[in-house]
């Protein structure tokens, strides 16, 4: 039976609870332990497919076609594992499953209630996540303690310790220790209140991970340990940093991995974190370069960084892999296209935003600037296609979600980039384009196909002009950036 680590959050959202959980997974894997993860989302959407990126951030697509929370991307990138639909659960999915069972009379006429039926369904997902070939399961509850919609999840976590045993479980509470500039003091009271709220639902945290702008003083740590009822070495500081990939190293330095292993009764093997150390050294080295490659992101949601976090990270990886410092610029209007070295037109079709995407394509053509159009946005590079979303949905074949195969044209630029004849890439498309549309633009060459549908093309007379129906940012990792994005960054530098 695997061991379980439960992550909860307090005080405010956005403290990096998911990245902290992923960092612990990295520390476990660095010690040779096999890790799996589960994200529990309190919202009542059945999945993240209908969530608006403007309000909830990126919708991350798994290989098996699950539209899930953006944190799944962090788990894949930091842990180096592949996430699937079993690793992401919502309240909507839980409640629908319980109601379906009630309709089929699986409860034998019982009165269906939050306890035990909803909580049992949550526990079932946790226990059945990966019984074999897993040493540690990391489970994160979205939101913060006190959120009304998350109460069944906290109750399920409380019950799981009873079911699994104290030596097989550990509770980690991620909280905030703010620094008050005027008084020059760190305040532990918000975390104390947050832990008290958690204790009110029957959960006593074993470890506190405290987010702070500055190192936490020994006196503050001792105070937190005393009033939050945890051991002194179980108060772990996590100082805010722009580089999320050094978080496992910083947490390890403060003893996070060691205390978790102690709580779970697992052997504390010496961790091999050489890959992360090399990565952070490379990040520091590249960041000091004066020369940058300026790449513009053309999107309806350019002002929201979380809406394209995987794209931003994958372009960062692509540059890092080639020793190139990438500067990402949000493009809001045609004036923002000036002085760019490369342009990415993101997925999404909307009549009110088509003009800027078309302008980006025309600007790239006129100035011979590297450009890549991804997902549904590939239609903006093809003449003769109606760019109105509703017309497009009714005119072209609909639709593709998850991993799908593309056969690459022999000796094409894309086959040379990937070095294979067939690629499997993740899609989230409203439309699919018939190969016949290429006849409207003699300057375009088809590069990839899925059945009779066009999945990739290039402009014959342009420096680097590629459109792909798949989303290369999903599945792109630290050590293995997508090869098309890597080539795009290199060409942009030229």
C-alpha positions as CSV (number, residue, x, y, z in Angstrom):
1,X,0.0,0.0,0.0
2,X,1.4,3.4,-0.9
3,X,1.9,6.3,1.6
4,X,-0.2,9.4,1.2
5,X,0.7,13.1,1.6
6,X,-2.2,15.6,1.7
7,X,-1.7,19.2,0.8
8,X,-4.1,22.0,2.0
9,X,-3.8,25.8,1.8
10,X,-4.6,28.6,4.1
11,X,-4.9,32.4,4.4
12,X,-5.0,33.3,0.7
13,X,-5.0,31.4,-2.6
14,X,-2.1,31.6,-5.1
15,X,0.7,30.7,-2.7
16,X,2.0,28.0,-5.0
17,X,0.5,25.0,-3.1
18,X,0.5,22.9,-6.3
19,X,4.1,23.7,-7.1
20,X,5.0,22.9,-3.5
21,X,3.3,19.6,-3.8
22,X,5.0,18.9,-7.2
23,X,8.3,19.9,-5.5
24,X,7.8,17.3,-2.8
25,X,7.1,14.7,-5.5
26,X,10.4,15.7,-7.1
27,X,12.2,15.2,-3.8
28,X,10.6,11.8,-3.4
29,X,11.5,10.7,-7.0
30,X,15.1,12.0,-6.4
31,X,15.3,9.4,-3.6
32,X,14.1,6.6,-5.8
33,X,10.5,6.5,-4.7
34,X,7.6,6.1,-7.2
35,X,5.2,9.0,-7.1
36,X,1.6,9.6,-8.3
37,X,-0.6,12.7,-7.8
38,X,-4.2,13.7,-7.4
39,X,-5.7,17.2,-7.7
40,X,-9.1,17.6,-6.0
41,X,-10.9,20.7,-7.4
42,X,-13.8,22.0,-5.3
43,X,-15.6,23.6,-8.2
44,X,-18.8,22.0,-9.6
45,X,-17.7,21.9,-13.2
46,X,-17.4,18.3,-14.3
47,X,-14.0,19.1,-15.8
48,X,-12.2,22.2,-16.8
49,X,-13.3,22.2,-20.5
50,X,-15.8,25.0,-20.0
51,X,-13.8,27.1,-17.6
52,X,-12.9,30.5,-19.0
53,X,-9.1,31.1,-19.2
54,X,-9.6,34.7,-18.2
55,X,-10.9,33.7,-14.8
56,X,-9.4,30.3,-14.2
57,X,-6.2,30.3,-16.2
58,X,-5.0,27.7,-18.7
59,X,-7.0,24.6,-19.5
60,X,-4.4,21.8,-19.6
61,X,-5.0,18.9,-21.9
62,X,-3.8,15.4,-21.0
63,X,-2.9,12.7,-23.4
64,X,-6.2,10.9,-22.8
65,X,-8.2,14.0,-23.5
66,X,-8.9,15.3,-20.0
67,X,-9.4,19.0,-19.8
68,X,-8.0,19.8,-16.4
69,X,-6.6,22.4,-14.0
70,X,-3.4,24.2,-15.1
71,X,-1.5,22.7,-12.1
72,X,-1.5,19.4,-14.0
73,X,1.1,21.0,-16.3
74,X,3.3,21.9,-13.3
75,X,3.1,18.2,-12.2
76,X,4.2,17.0,-15.6
77,X,7.0,19.5,-16.0
78,X,8.5,19.3,-12.5
79,X,7.9,15.6,-11.8
80,X,8.6,14.4,-15.3
81,X,5.5,12.1,-15.3
82,X,2.5,11.9,-17.6
83,X,-0.8,13.0,-16.1
84,X,-4.1,11.4,-17.1
85,X,-7.8,11.8,-16.3
86,X,-7.4,9.8,-13.1
87,X,-5.1,12.5,-11.6
88,X,-7.7,15.3,-11.7
89,X,-11.1,15.3,-10.0
90,X,-13.8,17.9,-9.5
91,X,-16.7,18.3,-7.1
92,X,-19.0,18.2,-10.2
93,X,-17.6,14.8,-11.2
94,X,-17.9,13.4,-7.7
95,X,-21.5,14.6,-7.2
96,X,-22.5,13.4,-10.7
97,X,-21.1,9.9,-10.0
98,X,-23.0,9.7,-6.7
99,X,-26.3,10.8,-8.3
100,X,-25.8,8.3,-11.1
101,X,-25.3,5.6,-8.5
102,X,-28.4,6.7,-6.7
103,X,-30.5,6.6,-9.9
104,X,-29.3,3.0,-10.4
105,X,-30.3,2.2,-6.9
106,X,-26.7,1.2,-5.9
107,X,-27.3,2.6,-2.4
108,X,-30.2,0.2,-1.8
109,X,-32.7,3.0,-0.9
110,X,-30.5,4.8,1.6
111,X,-30.8,8.5,2.1
112,X,-27.9,9.9,0.0
113,X,-25.8,12.4,2.0
114,X,-22.5,14.2,1.9
115,X,-21.3,11.9,4.7
116,X,-20.8,9.0,3.9
117,X,-21.7,9.0,0.2
118,X,-19.9,12.0,-1.2
119,X,-16.9,11.5,1.1
120,X,-16.7,7.8,0.2
121,X,-16.6,8.7,-3.5
122,X,-13.7,11.1,-2.8
123,X,-11.9,8.4,-0.8
124,X,-12.5,5.9,-3.6
125,X,-10.7,8.1,-6.1
126,X,-7.8,8.5,-3.7
127,X,-7.4,4.9,-2.8
128,X,-7.8,3.6,-6.3
129,X,-5.5,6.1,-7.9
130,X,-2.6,3.8,-8.2
131,X,-2.4,0.9,-5.8
132,X,0.4,-1.0,-7.6
133,X,3.8,0.4,-8.5
134,X,3.4,3.5,-6.4
135,X,5.2,4.4,-3.2
136,X,3.9,7.9,-2.4
137,X,0.6,9.5,-3.5
138,X,0.4,13.2,-3.3
139,X,-3.1,14.7,-3.0
140,X,-3.8,18.4,-3.2
141,X,-7.1,20.1,-2.3
142,X,-7.7,23.3,-4.4
143,X,-8.6,26.6,-2.7
144,X,-8.1,27.3,1.0
145,X,-9.3,26.0,4.3
146,X,-12.7,27.5,5.1
147,X,-14.0,27.5,1.6
148,X,-17.5,26.1,1.9
149,X,-17.4,24.1,-1.3
150,X,-14.3,22.3,-0.2
151,X,-15.7,21.0,3.1
152,X,-16.4,17.4,1.8
153,X,-12.8,17.1,0.6
154,X,-11.4,18.1,4.0
155,X,-13.7,15.6,5.7
156,X,-12.6,12.9,3.3
157,X,-8.9,13.7,4.1
158,X,-9.7,13.5,7.8
159,X,-11.3,10.1,7.3
160,X,-8.4,8.8,5.2
161,X,-6.0,9.1,8.1
162,X,-8.4,6.9,10.1
163,X,-8.7,4.4,7.2
164,X,-5.0,4.3,6.3
165,X,-3.3,4.8,9.6
166,X,-1.3,7.7,11.0
167,X,2.0,6.2,9.9
168,X,0.8,6.0,6.3
169,X,-0.3,9.6,6.0
170,X,1.0,13.1,6.4
171,X,-0.8,16.5,6.3
172,X,1.1,19.5,4.8
173,X,-0.5,22.9,5.2
174,X,0.8,25.7,2.9
175,X,0.3,29.1,4.5
176,X,1.4,32.8,4.4
177,X,3.8,34.6,6.8
178,X,3.5,38.2,5.6
179,X,6.2,40.8,6.2
180,X,4.9,44.2,7.3
181,X,7.3,46.8,5.9
182,X,6.4,49.7,8.2
183,X,7.0,47.7,11.4
184,X,9.7,45.5,9.9
185,X,8.0,42.4,11.4
186,X,6.9,39.0,10.2
187,X,3.4,38.1,11.3
188,X,2.6,34.5,12.3
189,X,-1.0,35.2,13.3
190,X,-2.6,34.6,9.9
191,X,-1.0,31.1,9.8
192,X,-2.1,30.4,13.4
193,X,-5.7,31.2,12.5
194,X,-5.5,29.1,9.3
195,X,-4.3,26.1,11.3
196,X,-7.0,26.6,13.9
197,X,-9.6,26.6,11.0
198,X,-8.1,23.3,9.8
199,X,-8.1,21.9,13.3
200,X,-11.8,22.7,13.5
201,X,-12.5,20.3,10.7
202,X,-10.5,17.6,12.5
203,X,-7.1,17.9,10.7
204,X,-3.9,18.6,12.6
205,X,-1.1,19.4,10.1
206,X,2.1,17.6,10.5
207,X,4.2,20.0,8.5
208,X,3.8,23.8,7.8
209,X,5.2,25.2,4.6
210,X,5.3,29.0,5.1
211,X,5.5,31.3,2.1
212,X,7.3,34.5,2.8
213,X,9.1,37.4,1.1
214,X,12.1,37.1,3.4
215,X,13.7,34.3,5.4
216,X,11.6,33.5,8.5
217,X,13.4,34.2,11.7
218,X,14.1,31.4,14.1
219,X,11.8,33.0,16.7
220,X,8.9,33.1,14.3
221,X,9.4,29.5,13.4
222,X,9.4,28.5,17.1
223,X,6.3,30.5,17.6
224,X,4.5,28.8,14.8
225,X,5.6,25.4,16.0
226,X,4.3,26.2,19.5
227,X,0.9,27.6,18.6
228,X,0.2,25.4,15.6
229,X,1.2,22.2,17.5
230,X,3.9,20.9,15.2
231,X,7.6,20.0,15.8
232,X,10.1,22.8,15.3
233,X,11.8,21.2,12.3
234,X,8.5,20.8,10.6
235,X,8.1,24.5,10.0
236,X,9.5,24.9,6.5
237,X,10.2,28.2,4.9
238,X,9.5,28.8,1.2
239,X,10.7,32.2,0.1
240,X,9.1,33.7,-2.9
241,X,11.2,33.3,-6.1
242,X,10.7,34.0,-9.8
243,X,12.3,30.6,-10.6
244,X,9.9,27.8,-9.6
245,X,12.4,25.1,-10.6
246,X,14.7,25.9,-7.7
247,X,11.8,25.4,-5.2
248,X,12.6,21.7,-4.6
249,X,16.2,22.6,-3.9
250,X,15.2,25.3,-1.4
251,X,12.7,23.1,0.3
252,X,15.2,20.3,0.5
253,X,17.7,22.7,2.1
254,X,15.2,23.5,4.8
255,X,14.6,19.8,5.5
256,X,11.2,19.3,3.8
257,X,11.9,15.9,2.3
258,X,13.5,14.6,5.5
259,X,10.6,15.4,7.8
260,X,8.0,14.0,5.3
261,X,9.9,10.7,5.1
262,X,10.1,10.6,8.9
263,X,6.3,11.1,9.2
264,X,5.7,8.4,6.6
265,X,8.2,5.9,8.1
266,X,10.2,5.8,4.9
267,X,14.0,5.5,4.6
268,X,15.7,8.8,3.8
269,X,17.9,7.9,0.9
270,X,20.4,10.5,-0.4
271,X,18.5,12.5,-3.1
272,X,20.0,12.9,-6.5
273,X,19.1,16.5,-7.5
274,X,21.9,17.0,-9.9
275,X,19.5,17.5,-12.9
276,X,17.8,20.4,-11.0
277,X,21.1,21.9,-10.0
278,X,22.3,21.8,-13.6
279,X,19.0,23.3,-14.8
280,X,19.2,26.2,-12.3
281,X,22.8,26.9,-13.1
282,X,21.8,27.1,-16.8
283,X,18.9,29.3,-16.1
284,X,21.1,31.7,-14.2
285,X,23.7,31.7,-16.9
286,X,21.3,32.3,-19.7
287,X,19.4,35.0,-17.7
288,X,22.6,37.1,-17.5
289,X,23.0,37.3,-21.3
290,X,22.4,40.8,-22.7
291,X,21.1,39.6,-26.0
292,X,17.5,38.4,-26.1
293,X,15.1,37.0,-28.6
294,X,11.8,38.9,-28.4
295,X,8.8,36.7,-29.1
296,X,5.3,38.1,-29.2
297,X,2.3,36.1,-28.0
298,X,-0.9,37.1,-29.9
299,X,-3.9,36.0,-27.9
300,X,-7.3,37.1,-26.8
301,X,-6.0,36.8,-23.3
302,X,-2.5,38.1,-23.6
303,X,-2.8,40.1,-20.4
304,X,-3.4,37.0,-18.2
305,X,-0.1,35.1,-17.8
306,X,-1.8,32.0,-16.4
307,X,-3.8,31.5,-19.6
308,X,-0.7,30.5,-21.6
309,X,1.5,29.2,-18.8
310,X,2.5,26.0,-20.7
311,X,3.2,27.9,-23.9
312,X,5.4,30.4,-21.9
313,X,7.2,27.6,-20.1
314,X,7.8,25.6,-23.3
315,X,9.2,28.6,-25.1
316,X,11.4,29.2,-22.1
317,X,12.6,25.5,-22.2
318,X,13.2,25.8,-26.0
319,X,15.4,28.8,-25.6
320,X,17.2,27.4,-22.6
321,X,18.0,24.1,-24.4
322,X,19.7,26.2,-27.1
323,X,21.3,28.7,-24.8
324,X,19.0,31.5,-26.0
325,X,17.4,34.1,-23.6
326,X,13.8,34.4,-24.6
327,X,11.8,37.6,-23.8
328,X,8.1,37.1,-24.1
329,X,5.9,40.1,-25.1
330,X,2.1,40.3,-24.9
331,X,0.7,41.7,-28.1
332,X,-2.5,43.7,-27.6
333,X,-2.6,45.6,-30.9
334,X,-0.9,46.0,-34.2
335,X,1.6,48.5,-32.7
336,X,2.8,45.7,-30.4
337,X,4.0,43.7,-33.5
338,X,6.9,46.0,-34.1
339,X,10.5,45.1,-33.1
340,X,9.6,41.4,-32.6
341,X,11.9,38.6,-33.6
342,X,9.2,36.0,-33.7
343,X,5.4,35.7,-33.3
344,X,3.2,33.0,-31.8
345,X,-0.5,33.1,-32.7
346,X,-2.3,31.1,-30.1
347,X,-5.2,28.7,-30.3
348,X,-8.8,30.1,-30.3
349,X,-11.2,31.5,-32.9
350,X,-13.2,34.6,-32.3
351,X,-14.5,37.2,-34.8
352,X,-13.8,40.1,-32.6
353,X,-10.2,39.1,-32.3
354,X,-9.5,37.8,-35.8
355,X,-8.3,41.2,-37.1
356,X,-5.2,41.2,-34.8
357,X,-4.3,37.6,-35.6
358,X,-4.6,38.3,-39.4
359,X,-2.6,41.5,-38.9
360,X,0.1,39.4,-37.2
361,X,0.2,37.0,-40.1
362,X,0.5,39.8,-42.6
363,X,3.1,41.6,-40.6
364,X,5.2,38.4,-40.4
365,X,4.9,37.9,-44.2
366,X,5.8,41.4,-45.0
367,X,8.8,41.6,-42.7
368,X,9.9,37.9,-43.1
369,X,9.6,37.3,-39.3
370,X,9.4,33.8,-37.9
371,X,5.8,32.9,-37.0
372,X,4.0,29.8,-35.7
373,X,0.3,29.4,-35.5
374,X,-0.9,26.7,-33.1
375,X,-4.2,24.9,-32.6
376,X,-7.3,26.4,-34.2
377,X,-5.3,29.5,-34.9
378,X,-3.7,27.7,-37.9
379,X,-6.7,28.8,-40.0
380,X,-5.4,32.4,-39.9
381,X,-2.5,31.5,-42.1
382,X,-4.7,30.1,-44.8
383,X,-6.4,32.3,-47.4
384,X,-10.1,31.7,-48.1
385,X,-11.2,30.4,-44.7
386,X,-13.9,32.1,-42.8
387,X,-12.5,33.2,-39.4
388,X,-15.9,33.6,-37.7
389,X,-16.1,31.0,-34.9
390,X,-19.7,30.0,-35.4
391,X,-19.3,29.6,-39.2
392,X,-16.1,27.7,-38.7
393,X,-17.8,25.3,-36.3
394,X,-20.6,24.5,-38.7
395,X,-18.4,24.5,-41.9
396,X,-15.5,22.2,-40.9
397,X,-15.3,18.8,-39.2
398,X,-15.6,19.0,-35.5
399,X,-13.5,18.2,-33.3
400,X,-10.4,16.6,-31.6
401,X,-9.3,16.4,-27.9
402,X,-6.3,14.7,-26.5
403,X,-3.5,12.7,-28.1
404,X,-3.8,12.1,-31.9
405,X,-1.4,10.9,-34.6
406,X,-0.1,13.0,-37.5
407,X,1.6,11.5,-40.5
408,X,4.4,13.9,-41.7
409,X,5.1,14.4,-45.3
410,X,8.4,12.8,-46.5
411,X,11.4,15.2,-46.5
412,X,9.3,18.1,-45.2
413,X,10.7,20.6,-42.8
414,X,8.5,19.1,-40.0
415,X,9.8,15.6,-40.6
416,X,13.3,16.9,-40.5
417,X,12.6,18.8,-37.3
418,X,11.1,15.8,-35.4
419,X,13.3,13.1,-37.2
420,X,10.3,10.7,-37.5
421,X,7.5,10.0,-40.0
422,X,4.7,10.0,-37.5
423,X,4.2,12.1,-34.3
424,X,1.6,11.9,-31.5
425,X,0.6,15.3,-30.2
426,X,-2.2,16.7,-28.0
427,X,-5.1,18.6,-29.5
428,X,-7.9,20.8,-28.3
429,X,-9.6,21.8,-31.5
430,X,-13.0,23.1,-32.3
431,X,-12.5,22.4,-36.0
432,X,-10.5,20.3,-38.4
433,X,-9.4,21.5,-41.8
434,X,-9.8,19.5,-45.0
435,X,-6.7,19.4,-47.2
436,X,-8.7,21.0,-50.0
437,X,-8.3,24.4,-48.3
438,X,-4.7,24.6,-49.3
439,X,-5.7,25.0,-52.9
440,X,-6.8,28.6,-51.9
441,X,-3.2,29.5,-51.3
442,X,-0.5,28.2,-53.7
443,X,2.2,29.5,-51.3
444,X,1.4,26.9,-48.7
445,X,2.7,23.3,-48.5
446,X,1.0,20.6,-46.5
447,X,3.4,19.1,-43.9
448,X,1.2,16.8,-41.8
449,X,-2.1,14.9,-42.1
450,X,-4.5,12.9,-40.0
451,X,-6.7,10.9,-42.4
452,X,-7.8,13.6,-44.9
453,X,-7.5,16.5,-42.4
454,X,-4.6,18.9,-42.6
455,X,-2.7,19.1,-39.3
456,X,0.4,21.1,-40.4
457,X,1.5,23.4,-43.2
458,X,4.3,25.8,-44.1
459,X,4.7,28.8,-46.3
460,X,7.0,28.0,-49.1
461,X,8.6,31.4,-49.6
462,X,9.0,32.5,-46.0
463,X,11.9,32.2,-43.5
464,X,9.9,30.2,-40.9
465,X,6.1,30.2,-41.3
466,X,4.4,27.1,-39.8
467,X,0.8,26.3,-38.8
468,X,0.0,23.2,-36.7
469,X,-3.4,22.0,-35.4
470,X,-1.8,20.4,-32.4
471,X,-0.6,22.1,-29.2
472,X,3.1,21.6,-28.9
473,X,3.3,23.3,-25.5
474,X,1.5,20.3,-23.8
475,X,4.0,17.5,-23.1
476,X,7.0,19.8,-23.6
477,X,9.3,19.3,-20.7
478,X,12.4,20.8,-19.0
479,X,14.8,18.2,-20.5
480,X,12.9,17.6,-23.7
481,X,11.4,20.8,-25.1
482,X,9.2,20.4,-28.2
483,X,11.4,20.3,-31.3
484,X,9.2,22.6,-33.4
485,X,9.2,25.3,-30.7
486,X,13.0,24.9,-30.3
487,X,13.5,25.4,-34.0
488,X,11.1,28.3,-34.0
489,X,13.2,30.0,-31.3
490,X,16.4,29.4,-33.2
491,X,15.0,30.8,-36.4
492,X,13.7,33.8,-34.5
493,X,17.2,34.5,-33.3
494,X,18.4,34.5,-36.9
